[in-house]
Amino acid sequence: MDARSGSLLCALAVCATLVAGVPLRAQQAPPPAPRPRPLPQVDTNAINADIKGAAEFQARVRSELDSVKGDRARFNQLLVDTTTRLRTVEQKITELEGRIATLDTNAAEIRTSLLKRRDVLADVLGALVRMGRNPPPALLMRPDDALDAVRSAILLGALLPEMRVEAETLAADLADLSRLRGDLSKARDQLAELRTSMEEDRRRLTAYVDERQRRVAEDNKELPQEKAQAEAVAKSTGDVHDLVTRLESEVAPAAKAASEAAKPAPPAKTEVAALNPARIAPARPFAEAKGLLPLPVAGVRLKDFGASDGLGGTDKGITFATRAGAPVAAPADGWVVYAGPFRSYGQLLIINAGGGYHILLAGMERITVELGQFVLAGEPVAVMGSVSRATPGGTASGQPQLYVEFRKDGISIDPAPWWAATDSQKVRG
C-alpha cells in the first residue's frame, strides 16, 4: 500500500473512532453489576472556605457602605453604578447563552452527519485494513492469489477517488467539530465566571438597597400608616387613572410628590443636574428626555406598544421577558406615588416623572422603594421573581415578565421614542 493510501487509512481510522466513540466492530461489554454507592464525604475544608468567603464578602460590602456614609451623592452613585454593571453582566450572559446554544446545535448537526456515514466508513476501512495486513503476492507464486490481488487492485482503484473525497469531507467535519468543542469549552468557562460575578453583584445590590430603605424608614416614621392608606385606596379604585388621581389628592406622600413634580426643572441647568447623583428633582423635563432613558431591565422584548392583546384591543405598554431575580431600575427620575398590589397588575409601581407623565411598572415579585421616595434614572426599584406573573401585557412564556407603561395626563403613550439608542432593543433571555 503506498504512502497516500496509508495516510487515507489512518485518517479514516481516526474518523471512525471519533464518530463512534469506540473502535469499529468492537463488541459492547455487558454493564457491570451495580455497586452500592458510598456515603458522601463531608468536605469540611470547602464548607469552611465558603463561610470565610461569605464573611469576607460581607466585610467588603460593609466597608463600601461605610465609605459613603453620610454622603448621599456617592451612595446614590454606588446604587446606580452597581445596577448598571449588573444589567450589563446579565446582558452578556444572555448573549453568551444564545451563542452556546448555537454552537451546541452546530456540533450536534456535525455529529449526526458523521454517524450517518459510519457504516460506509466501516466497510471501506475494513477493506483497507485487510489489504494492509495481506499485501498482494508475487505474480510468480499462485495464480489464484495473483488474480485476487488484481481484482482487489481494480476495486481499490475505483474506490480510492471516492474514498479520498469522503476522507477530506470527514477531515473538514472533524476539524469543525474539534473547533466547536474548543469554543464551547471557552464559552462555558466564561459563562461560569459571569454567573459568579452576577450573583456577587446581586448580593451586593441587595445589601445596598436594604441600607437605602433603612435610611428611608428612619426618616419617615409615618410610612407604615401611609402605605396602608395607599393600599386601601387601591382596593377601592377601579383603574390606574383614578388610582393616581386619588393617591395624589388623598395620600400625603403621593400628594407631596405630585406637588414637587409640578415644579418645572430649570432648563439651563439640566445637563449639570444630570451629573449630580444627589439631586432631589428630575434633571430635565420628562418631555426633553427622549432618546436618553435607559431600559429598566435586560430582557427579551415580547410585546410592543399597540400590539394586539388577543382580546380585541391593543397593548398600552411594552412587555419584557427577563432573567429570574433580575433587578429592575427606574427608567427616569421621579417620585414614587404608589408601590403595592393593584388588580390585574400584580405588584404595581407608579413613578411621577413630572410634567403630567407617569411611568407604570408591573410584574415584579418585590418592590424595593417606598411611597413618596425620589428615585434616579437607573436606580434599583424592584426585583423580578422566578416565574411569570399576571400583567396586562403578559404572555404564557413561563419566564418572569416586566410590563412598562408610560402615561401622559392619564393617557397611555408609546415609550419607544424615550429609550436611549445605546440600549439594546432586543436581547436574548
C-alpha positions in Angstrom: 0.0 0.0 0.0 1.5 3.4 -1.0 2.0 6.3 1.4 -1.1 8.1 0.2 -3.3 5.2 0.8 -1.7 4.7 4.2 -2.5 8.3 5.1 -6.0 7.8 4.0 -6.3 4.6 6.0 -5.1 6.5 9.1 -7.5 9.4 8.6 -10.4 7.0 8.1 -9.4 5.1 11.2 -9.4 8.3 13.3 -12.7 9.4 11.8 -14.4 6.1 12.5 -13.1 6.0 16.1 -14.2 9.6 16.8 -17.6 9.2 15.2 -18.5 6.1 17.1 -16.6 6.9 20.3 -15.3 3.3 20.3 -13.2 1.2 17.9 -15.1 -0.1 14.9 -16.6 -3.6 15.2 -15.9 -3.6 18.9 -18.4 -5.6 20.9 -20.2 -3.8 23.7 -19.2 -5.1 27.1 -22.1 -6.0 29.4 -22.7 -3.3 32.0 -21.0 -4.1 35.3 -23.2 -5.1 38.2 -24.3 -2.1 40.3 -22.3 -1.4 43.3 -23.6 0.2 46.5 -22.9 3.9 46.5 -20.5 5.1 49.2 -21.8 7.6 51.6 -20.9 11.2 50.6 -18.0 12.6 52.5 -18.4 16.0 54.1 -15.8 18.3 52.8 -15.2 20.5 55.9 -12.5 22.4 54.2 -14.8 23.5 51.4 -17.5 24.5 54.0 -15.0 26.5 56.0 -13.8 28.2 52.8 -17.4 29.1 51.8 -18.0 30.5 55.3 -14.8 32.5 55.2 -15.5 33.8 51.7 -19.0 34.9 52.7 -17.6 36.7 55.8 -15.0 38.4 53.7 -17.7 39.5 51.1 -19.9 40.9 53.9 -16.9 42.8 55.3 -16.2 44.3 51.8 -19.8 45.4 51.4 -19.9 46.9 54.8 -16.6 48.8 54.1 -18.1 50.1 50.9 -21.2 51.3 52.7 -19.1 52.9 55.4 -17.0 54.7 52.8 -20.2 56.5 51.6 -21.8 57.0 55.0 -23.4 60.5 55.2 -22.6 61.2 51.5 -25.9 60.9 49.6 -24.4 61.6 46.3 -21.8 58.9 46.5 -24.3 56.4 47.9 -26.8 57.1 45.1 -24.0 56.7 42.5 -23.0 53.4 44.1 -26.5 52.2 43.7 -26.8 53.3 40.0 -23.4 52.0 39.1 -23.9 48.6 40.6 -27.3 48.3 38.9 -25.9 49.3 35.6 -23.0 46.9 35.9 -25.3 44.0 36.9 -27.6 44.7 34.0 -24.5 44.7 31.6 -23.4 41.3 33.1 -26.9 39.9 32.6 -26.9 41.1 29.0 -23.6 39.4 28.4 -24.9 36.2 30.0 -28.0 36.1 27.8 -25.9 36.7 24.7 -23.4 34.1 25.7 -26.1 31.6 26.4 -27.5 32.2 22.9 -24.1 31.6 21.4 -23.6 28.4 23.3 -27.0 27.2 22.1 -25.9 27.9 18.5 -22.6 26.1 19.0 -24.3 23.1 20.5 -26.7 22.9 17.6 -23.9 23.1 15.1 -21.9 20.4 16.9 -24.9 18.1 17.1 -25.5 18.5 13.3 -21.9 17.5 12.5 -22.1 14.5 14.9 -25.3 13.4 13.3 -23.8 13.7 9.8 -20.8 11.7 10.8 -22.9 9.0 12.4 -25.0 8.6 9.3 -21.8 7.7 7.3 -20.4 5.4 9.9 -21.4 2.1 8.3 -20.0 3.1 4.9 -16.7 4.1 6.6 -16.5 0.9 8.5 -16.8 -1.2 5.3 -14.2 0.8 3.4 -11.9 0.9 6.4 -12.2 -2.9 6.9 -11.1 -3.5 3.2 -8.1 -1.2 3.6 -7.1 -2.9 6.9 -7.3 -6.3 5.2 -5.2 -5.2 2.3 -2.6 -3.6 4.6 -2.2 -6.9 6.6 -2.2 -9.1 3.5 -0.3 -7.4 0.7 -0.6 -8.7 -2.9 1.5 -11.8 -3.6 4.2 -12.0 -6.3 2.8 -13.0 -9.7 5.1 -16.0 -10.0 3.6 -17.7 -6.9 0.0 -18.9 -7.1 -2.2 -17.7 -10.0 -5.3 -17.6 -7.8 -3.6 -15.3 -5.4 -2.4 -13.1 -8.2 -5.9 -12.9 -9.7 -7.4 -11.9 -6.3 -4.8 -9.3 -6.0 -5.5 -7.8 -9.4 -9.2 -7.8 -8.7 -8.6 -6.1 -5.3 -6.4 -3.6 -7.0 -9.0 -2.8 -9.7 -11.7 -2.4 -7.0 -9.4 -0.3 -4.8 -8.6 1.9 -7.8 -12.2 2.5 -8.4 -12.9 3.3 -4.8 -9.9 5.4 -3.9 -11.0 8.7 -5.6 -14.5 8.5 -3.9 -12.9 7.4 -0.6 -10.4 10.3 -0.8 -13.2 12.8 -1.3 -15.1 11.3 1.6 -12.0 11.4 3.8 -11.4 15.0 3.0 -15.0 15.8 3.9 -14.7 13.9 7.1 -11.4 15.6 8.0 -13.1 19.0 7.5 -16.1 18.0 9.6 -13.9 16.7 12.3 -11.8 19.8 12.3 -15.0 21.9 12.7 -16.2 19.6 15.5 -12.9 19.9 17.3 -13.1 23.7 16.9 -16.7 23.8 18.1 -15.8 21.8 21.2 -13.0 24.2 22.0 -15.3 27.2 21.5 -17.9 25.6 23.7 -15.4 24.9 26.5 -14.2 28.5 26.4 -17.7 29.9 26.3 -18.9 27.7 29.2 -15.9 28.8 31.3 -16.7 32.5 30.5 -20.3 31.8 31.4 -19.4 30.4 34.8 -17.3 33.5 35.5 -20.1 35.8 34.5 -22.6 34.0 36.6 -20.3 34.2 39.6 -20.0 37.9 39.0 -23.7 38.3 38.6 -24.5 36.5 41.9 -21.9 38.5 43.8 -23.3 41.8 42.4 -26.8 40.8 43.2 -25.9 40.1 46.8 -24.0 43.4 46.9 -27.0 45.3 45.4 -29.4 43.7 47.9 -27.2 45.0 50.8 -27.1 48.5 49.3 -30.9 48.5 48.8 -31.5 47.3 52.3 -29.4 50.1 53.7 -31.1 52.7 51.5 -34.6 51.6 52.7 -33.4 51.5 56.3 -32.5 55.2 55.9 -35.8 56.0 54.2 -37.7 54.3 57.1 -35.7 56.2 59.7 -36.6 59.5 58.0 -40.3 58.8 57.8 -41.8 57.2 60.9 -45.3 57.5 59.4 -44.5 55.3 56.4 -46.4 52.2 57.6 -49.6 54.1 58.1 -49.3 56.0 54.8 -48.6 52.8 52.9 -51.7 51.1 54.5 -53.7 54.1 53.5 -52.4 54.0 49.9 -53.3 50.3 49.6 -56.8 50.9 51.0 -57.3 53.5 48.2 -56.0 51.0 45.7 -58.5 48.3 46.8 -61.4 50.7 46.4 -60.3 52.1 43.0 -61.2 50.5 39.6 -58.5 51.8 37.2 -55.0 53.3 37.2 -56.1 56.8 36.2 -58.5 57.0 39.2 -55.8 55.4 41.4 -53.3 58.1 40.6 -55.8 60.9 40.9 -57.0 59.7 44.3 -53.5 59.0 45.7 -52.2 62.4 44.7 -55.1 64.1 46.4 -55.7 61.8 49.4 -52.4 60.3 50.5 -49.8 62.7 51.9 -46.6 61.3 50.3 -48.2 61.0 46.9 -49.7 64.5 47.2 -46.3 65.9 48.1 -44.7 64.0 45.2 -47.3 65.5 42.8 -46.6 69.0 44.2 -42.8 68.6 43.7 -43.3 67.0 40.2 -45.4 70.1 39.2 -42.4 72.3 39.6 -40.6 72.9 36.3 -37.0 71.8 36.0 -34.6 74.7 35.2 -33.7 74.2 31.5 -30.4 76.0 31.8 -29.1 73.5 34.5 -30.4 70.2 33.1 -27.0 68.9 31.9 -25.3 69.9 35.2 -28.2 68.4 37.2 -28.0 65.1 35.3 -24.4 64.7 36.6 -25.4 65.2 40.2 -26.4 62.0 41.9 -27.6 63.9 45.0 -30.4 65.6 43.1 -33.8 65.5 44.6 -35.7 66.6 41.5 -35.6 65.4 37.9 -32.5 66.5 35.9 -34.6 67.7 33.0 -38.3 67.9 32.0 -39.5 64.4 31.0 -40.6 65.6 27.6 -37.0 66.6 26.9 -35.6 63.2 27.9 -36.5 61.5 24.6 -33.7 59.2 23.4 -32.0 59.4 26.8 -33.7 56.9 29.1 -32.2 53.5 30.0 -34.3 50.4 29.7 -35.4 49.3 33.1 -34.2 45.7 32.7 -32.2 43.4 30.5 -34.6 41.1 28.7 -36.3 40.0 25.5 -39.0 42.3 24.3 -42.1 40.2 23.9 -44.8 42.7 23.0 -44.6 46.3 21.8 -47.0 49.2 22.4 -50.0 49.0 20.2 -49.7 45.2 19.6 -52.9 43.1 19.8 -53.8 42.0 23.3 -55.7 38.9 22.0 -58.9 40.3 23.3 -59.8 42.7 20.5 -57.8 45.6 21.9 -54.2 46.7 21.9 -51.4 46.8 24.5 -50.9 50.0 26.3 -47.4 49.3 27.2 -44.4 47.0 26.4 -43.5 43.7 27.9 -40.0 42.2 28.5 -39.1 38.7 29.4 -36.3 38.8 32.0 -33.9 36.6 33.9 -35.1 35.2 37.2 -34.2 37.6 40.0 -33.2 40.4 37.7 -33.1 43.9 39.3 -35.5 46.5 37.8 -34.2 50.1 37.5 -36.2 53.3 37.3 -36.3 54.4 33.7 -36.4 58.1 34.7 -36.0 60.4 37.7 -39.2 60.7 39.6 -41.3 60.3 42.8 -43.0 57.0 43.8 -46.7 57.7 44.1 -47.7 54.0 44.5 -45.9 50.8 45.4 -48.0 47.7 46.1 -50.6 45.3 44.7 -53.3 46.5 42.3 -55.8 44.3 40.5 -54.5 42.6 37.3 -51.2 44.4 37.5 -50.0 42.4 40.5 -47.2 44.3 42.2 -47.5 47.8 40.7 -45.0 50.7 40.9 -46.1 54.1 39.7 -43.5 56.9 39.3 -44.4 60.5 38.8 -41.8 61.8 36.3 -43.2 65.4 36.3 -45.0 67.3 33.6 -48.1 65.1 33.7 -46.1 62.0 32.9 -46.3 58.8 34.9 -44.4 55.5 34.5 -46.0 52.2 35.4 -44.0 49.1 36.1 -45.7 45.7 36.9 -44.9 42.0 37.1 -42.1 42.2 39.7 -42.0 39.9 42.6 -40.9 42.6 45.1 -40.8 46.4 45.1 -37.8 47.9 46.9 -38.8 51.5 47.1 -41.4 53.3 49.3 -44.3 55.7 48.8 -43.1 59.3 48.3 -39.4 58.3 47.7 -37.5 60.1 45.0 -35.5 57.8 42.7 -32.9 58.5 40.0 -32.9 57.0 36.5 -31.1 53.7 36.7 -31.6 53.3 40.4 -32.9 49.9 41.6 -36.6 49.9 42.4 -37.7 46.3 42.3 -36.7 42.6 41.8 -38.2 40.1 39.3 -39.3 36.7 40.5 -38.6 33.3 39.0 -41.9 32.8 37.2 -44.3 34.8 35.1 -46.8 36.9 37.0 -50.1 38.3 35.7 -49.6 41.6 33.9 -51.8 43.5 31.4 -49.4 42.7 28.5 -48.2 39.3 29.8 -47.9 36.2 27.7 -47.7 32.5 28.5 -43.9 32.2 28.1 -43.2 31.0 31.7 -40.4 33.5 32.1 -40.6 36.5 34.5 -42.1 39.4 32.6 -41.9 43.1 33.2 -44.7 45.4 32.0 -43.8 49.0 31.3 -46.3 51.7 30.5 -45.9 55.5 30.0 -48.8 57.8 30.6 -49.3 61.5 29.8 -52.2 63.1 31.7 -53.7 59.7 32.2 -53.5 58.6 28.5 -51.1 55.7 27.6 -48.4 56.7 25.1 -45.7 54.9 23.1 -42.5 54.8 25.2 -40.3 53.9 22.2 -39.0 57.4 21.5 -37.7 57.8 25.1 -35.3 54.8 25.1 -31.6 55.6 24.7 -30.2 54.5 21.3 -27.3 52.7 23.0 -29.6 50.3 24.8 -30.4 47.0 23.1 -34.0 46.9 21.8 -33.9 43.1 21.8 -31.7 40.8 23.8 -31.9 37.1 24.4 -33.2 35.7 27.8 
